[in-house]
Structure formats: structure tokens, C-alpha cells
Amino acid sequence: MRDAAGNITYDSDAIQKLILKLADSPLISFSSGSISPQSKWAKETIKLLKEHGEMKNIDIILALDKKGKPPSYHHISQIFKSESDRKFYNEELIKNGVYWSLKSAK
């Protein structure tokens, strides 16, 4: 917002409401987990699992394809490559047969 003199001003109430709305979003988690994936596709995979709860690998890959995922990824294990991503994959993802979910979602 700008005041009459053209200076930028902020509506602190509106900002506080926006922050609270964001904090309540199912796509954002402020859990106690200290592991945070860094790669774009690992983050997109987590978003999908938060939205859907549990998904098959192929459904995750197809959803990521629609978002422009590189064609070299055929399994989510290929997406979690960096040290922090691999740690998240090993400690925070749950494989149940052909389905994947997040530990924190259970």
C-alpha cells in the first residue's frame, strides 16, 4: 500500500492475518523435523504427498511430469539425491507396498 505521499506502508493486521492463514495451510508444515529437502523435485514430491496423503510411485512421477520434471527420473528414489534429500527419503518417507506417504502425515 502507498500513503498520500507515495511512500510504501504496511497494514500490520492484514500481514498478521496472511501469516496465520499461511501457517494453517496444509501445504506448509512447521513440524519438529529438522530434515529439509533442498531439491525442487523433492519439495514437489513432498507437496504431492501432503496433498494426497498416499500415492503410488507412478502417480507421483506422472504428476511431476506435468510440472516439467526431467525425463531421467523414473522413481522417487532418483529424486532424493543430495545428502539432506536422501536423509529425508530414508527417515521421513514410508513405503507401504507400492504406496508412499509421509511419516508426519500419519
Buried (B, 14 or more C-beta within 10 A) or exposed (E): EEEEEEEEEEEEEEEEEEEEEEEEEEEEBEEEEEBEBEBEBBBBBBBBBBEBEBBEBEBBBEBBEEEEBEEEBEEBBEBBBEEBBBBBBEEBBBEEEEEBBBEBBE
